[in-house]
């Protein structure tokens, strides 16, 4: 592949269920639909961890959470493991970020020549309360989720607009500079549709009169599952909704935020075309993780169902097929080799991912396994997922697993783990997981690191008194904490 430019757009907490190019009949994402027609849609893309900081560390390093040890939202990427940005810098390729990074600090050398309006974990500390495991407190900020809903403006929507404006400004300056013919990577990272679910009026109004489909119900078999009992006592978003009308308002706001961020991305893509840079620029759109949005009574992320672990991923460029749907399962760690592929950089270290450009060119491989893990807030023990194009196996350390046939049951409503008919095939996927890792060892490593973090900040009681973080502040803003009642 010849050296070309690369622009990566990332949204936050954006389930692939909520783009029209992913066959959602309600949500409007015309700019991303247009991008998809110019390139490929990865139909089975997953995050490697359904939580912001951990997912972004995987995206940046090409390594899984148990390898980079960014277990939760208080243990962020600090640049010690080489990122794709470090590789680009060694080749004197310009690499610039605009917007949310969610690393430890702007002062860490994380592989960017310049960070424009970067968002990092609050005060370099993040959400230490999420590190209190396995004795889980109730998350006091759960109530905030249902309180901040509806039409309006927030610091986040203002920040996202500024990110789009800065990206346009950067591209215009680049097109006029003496470096205009030099290759670059521009990483543009928005917050929407991440909560608070407050959206500018014009986007809320697009959806306020629509009929929404009924929400999926939680599998009654799992109601008394110990892992889920602990999770639902800790992360209690749903209990603070007044009624289904209130839930509907939240969903409408989320849909509006999906269209809002689509417009901001479209503005950047339009300017890229106006300055004639589109022909030698590859575009990747993706999100860090998904959003449950009320399915099974769950909101936010943190679980291994497709709403939470499934992400949108669209790739376009001169060497990419047009208008293709790729069924091969992929994940965030595949971005690292893709970036090196664009810039003809050889990586000598062992890698877990594969170039998305190569995957897009080849025949679908529905047998390809992808892996995800979660060690954050609400998890009494580590949760691990392996899935291919047909089956998904979810492993909870010390507790019974879940197993789904994604072809016949894409909504993951029928847990086959208790069905003797599937015992042999379940064992195959369990073995695949244990051939990759030892979940028990990794669970213990995560708990030990998190206990150390909690002690560093004064122990459990002091951390609880300090409160849980309610969203990361925008650059220059102040963090908001909600005190625990535990």
C-alpha positions, 0 to 999 in steps of 0.5 A, spaced: 500 500 500 502 506 498 503 512 503 497 515 504 493 520 509 489 516 514 483 520 518 480 516 524 473 518 527 471 515 533 465 516 537 463 514 544 458 509 547 455 508 540 452 501 539 452 499 532 445 498 532 444 505 532 446 507 524 441 507 518 447 503 514 447 498 520 439 497 518 436 501 523 430 503 520 429 509 525 435 513 526 438 518 521 446 517 519 446 520 512 453 522 512 456 515 515 451 512 510 455 515 505 461 513 507 459 506 508 457 506 500 464 508 499 467 503 503 466 497 507 462 496 513 464 491 518 458 487 520 461 484 526 466 489 530 467 488 537 470 492 542 476 489 546 473 491 553 466 495 554 469 501 558 472 507 555 479 507 558 480 500 557 477 500 550 482 506 548 488 503 551 487 496 546 485 501 540 492 505 541 496 499 543 494 493 539 494 489 546 488 486 550 487 489 557 490 483 560 496 485 556 496 493 557 493 492 564 489 498 563 483 495 567 478 500 568 477 508 568 482 509 573 488 506 570 489 509 563 494 509 558 500 512 559 505 511 553 509 506 556 507 501 551 508 503 544 502 506 541 501 506 533 503 513 534 510 512 536 511 508 530 509 513 526 513 518 529 519 514 528 518 515 521 517 522 521 509 522 519 505 527 522 500 524 527 495 529 531 489 528 535 483 532 536 478 531 542 477 525 547 483 521 548 482 518 555 489 517 557 492 518 563 495 525 562 497 530 556 504 530 559 505 523 557 508 521 551 503 517 548 505 518 540 502 524 538 506 530 535 500 535 538 494 534 542 488 539 540 483 540 546 485 533 549 480 530 554 484 525 559 481 522 565 479 527 571 485 530 574 490 524 572 486 520 577 479 518 573 474 513 577 477 510 583 471 508 585 470 503 579 476 499 582 473 497 588 472 490 587 470 484 588 466 487 594 462 492 590 458 498 592 452 501 589 454 506 584 451 513 586 452 516 579 447 511 577 441 516 578 445 522 574 443 518 568 436 518 568 436 525 571 440 528 565 435 527 559 432 531 553 433 537 549 438 542 550 445 543 550 451 541 555 458 542 555 459 535 551 455 538 545 459 544 545 465 540 546 463 536 540 462 542 536 469 545 537 472 538 535 469 538 528 471 546 527 478 544 530 478 538 525 476 543 519 481 548 521 487 543 521 485 540 514 485 547 511 491 549 514 494 543 512 492 544 505 495 551 505 502 549 508 508 547 505 507 540 508 501 539 504 503 533 500 506 529 506 502 524 509 499 524 516 494 521 521 489 525 524 485 522 530 478 526 531 474 523 537 468 525 539 464 524 546 457 523 543 452 519 543 455 518 550 451 520 556 448 525 559 443 524 554 441 531 552 441 533 545 440 540 541 433 541 540 433 540 532 436 533 533 431 531 539 425 534 535 427 529 529 425 523 533 420 525 539 414 523 535 416 516 533 414 509 535 420 506 538 420 498 538 419 494 545 425 493 549 428 486 550 427 483 556 432 480 561 433 472 560 429 470 566 434 464 567 439 469 569 435 473 574 438 469 580 445 468 576 450 471 582 454 475 577 448 478 575 445 479 582 452 483 584 452 487 577 445 489 578 445 491 585 452 496 583 450 499 577 442 501 578 441 506 572 434 503 570 431 503 577 431 511 577 427 511 571 420 514 573 416 509 567 417 507 560 415 514 558 421 517 561 425 511 558 423 513 551 425 520 552 432 517 554 432 513 547 430 519 543 435 523 546 440 518 544 438 517 537 438 525 536 446 524 539 447 519 534 444 524 528 448 530 531 455 527 531 453 524 524 452 531 522 459 533 525 463 528 522 459 530 515 462 537 516 469 534 516 468 530 510 465 535 506 471 540 508 476 534 506 473 534 499 472 541 498 480 542 499 481 535 494 484 531 500 479 525 499 482 522 494 489 520 497 486 519 504 483 513 508 477 514 513 476 509 518 470 510 523 468 506 529 466 507 536 470 505 543 464 501 545 456 500 545 450 502 549 445 498 552 440 503 552 435 500 556 435 493 553 434 487 558 433 493 563 441 495 562 444 502 560 451 504 559 456 499 557 460 494 561 457 487 559 458 482 553 451 483 550 452 485 542 448 492 544 454 493 549 460 490 546 458 491 539 461 497 535 460 500 528 466 500 524 466 503 517 473 503 512 474 507 506 480 508 501 482 507 494 484 500 496 478 498 499 472 495 496 466 499 495 459 498 498 461 491 501 459 488 508 464 484 511 462 479 516 469 477 518 469 478 526 474 484 527 475 488 533 479 494 536 486 491 536 485 490 528 486 498 528 494 498 530 496 493 524 491 497 519 495 504 521 502 501 520 499 498 513 497 504 510 504 507 512 508 501 510 511 500 517 513 493 519 512 491 526 517 487 529 513 485 535 508 480 536 501 482 534 494 480 536 490 484 530 490 483 523 490 489 518 482 491 516 485 493 509 487 485 508 481 483 512 476 487 507 480 484 501 479 477 503 473 472 503 469 472 509 472 468 515 466 467 520 470 462 524 475 468 526 475 469 533 475 476 537 476 477 544 473 482 549 474 482 557 471 486 562 474 488 569 471 494 571 465 497 575 459 492 577 464 486 575 464 482 581 469 477 577 472 478 570 468 477 564 471 474 558 468 473 551 470 469 545 465 470 539 466 468 531 460 469 526 456 464 529 457 463 537 458 467 543 461 464 549 461 469 555 465 466 561 465 469 568 470 467 573 467 463 579 460 463 575 456 459 570 457 461 563 453 464 557 452 461 550 449 464 544 448 462 537 448 469 534 445 466 527 439 464 530 438 468 536 442 475 534 438 478 540 441 473 545 435 471 548 436 464 549 442 462 553 444 455 550 449 454 556 444 450 560 442 446 554 445 439 554 445 439 546 450 444 546 455 442 551 460 439 546 460 445 542 460 450 548 466 446 551 470 448 544 469 455 545 471 454 553 477 451 550 479 456 545 478 461 551 483 457 556 488 456 550 488 464 549 489 466 557 487 463 564 481 467 566 483 466 573 490 468 573 488 475 569 482 476 574 487 475 580 492 480 577 486 485 575 483 485 583 490 486 585 492 492 581 485 495 583 486 494 590 493 497 590 490 503 586 484 504 592 489 503 597 493 509 594 488 513 594 486 512 602 482 505 602 475 503 600 472 508 605 476 514 603 474 513 596 467 512 597 467 518 601 470 522 595 464 519 591 464 516 584 465 520 578 459 522 574 463 523 567 469 526 565 470 533 565 471 537 558 478 540 557 478 546 563 472 543 566 471 541 573 469 534 575 463 532 578 463 527 583 457 523 587 457 521 594 456 514 595 451 512 600 454 505 601 
